[in-house]
């Protein structure tokens, strides 16, 4: 299974695309909040990296983490 992500610019594009998918009886899902989650995750990763580089956090070798 693969995921195809489409950036929809407006409501008309959305209606046309959904009508096309429905006409072919394709299964799909609409995820409106994926960008917000990804932005939040990116900010968290940047924050953790900054903490690590500043010596505020440490890491363990993978052999110990397992």
C-alpha positions as CSV (number, residue, x, y, z in Angstrom):
1,X,0.0,0.0,0.0
2,X,1.2,3.5,-0.8
3,X,0.1,6.9,0.2
4,X,-0.4,9.8,-2.2
5,X,-0.6,13.2,-0.7
6,X,-2.3,15.9,-2.7
7,X,-2.3,19.6,-1.8
8,X,-5.7,21.0,-2.6
9,X,-5.8,24.7,-3.4
10,X,-9.5,25.4,-3.2
11,X,-13.0,23.8,-2.7
12,X,-13.6,23.3,-6.4
13,X,-10.4,21.3,-6.8
14,X,-11.5,19.2,-3.8
15,X,-14.9,18.6,-5.3
16,X,-13.5,17.6,-8.7
17,X,-10.9,15.3,-7.2
18,X,-13.4,13.6,-4.8
19,X,-15.9,13.1,-7.7
20,X,-13.2,11.5,-9.8
21,X,-12.1,9.2,-6.9
22,X,-15.7,8.3,-6.2
23,X,-16.4,7.6,-9.9
24,X,-13.6,5.0,-9.9
25,X,-14.8,3.6,-6.5
26,X,-11.4,4.3,-5.0
27,X,-11.0,4.2,-1.2
28,X,-9.5,7.4,0.3
29,X,-9.4,9.4,3.5
30,X,-9.2,13.1,4.1
31,X,-6.8,14.3,6.7
32,X,-7.1,18.0,7.4
33,X,-4.7,18.2,10.3
34,X,-1.6,16.4,9.1
35,X,0.3,19.6,8.3
36,X,-0.3,21.0,11.8
37,X,1.0,17.9,13.4
38,X,4.1,17.8,11.2
39,X,4.9,21.4,12.0
40,X,4.6,20.7,15.7
41,X,6.8,17.6,15.4
42,X,9.4,19.6,13.4
43,X,9.5,22.3,16.2
44,X,9.9,19.6,18.8
45,X,12.7,18.0,17.0
46,X,14.5,21.4,16.5
47,X,14.1,22.1,20.2
48,X,15.5,18.7,21.2
49,X,18.4,19.1,18.8
50,X,19.2,22.6,20.2
51,X,19.1,21.2,23.8
52,X,21.4,18.3,22.8
53,X,23.9,20.7,21.1
54,X,23.8,23.0,24.1
55,X,24.7,20.1,26.4
56,X,21.3,20.1,28.1
57,X,20.4,16.5,26.9
58,X,22.4,13.4,26.3
59,X,22.1,10.3,24.3
60,X,22.9,6.6,24.7
61,X,24.4,4.2,22.2
62,X,21.7,2.1,20.4
63,X,23.0,-1.1,22.1
64,X,22.1,0.4,25.5
65,X,18.8,1.9,24.3
66,X,17.5,-1.4,23.0
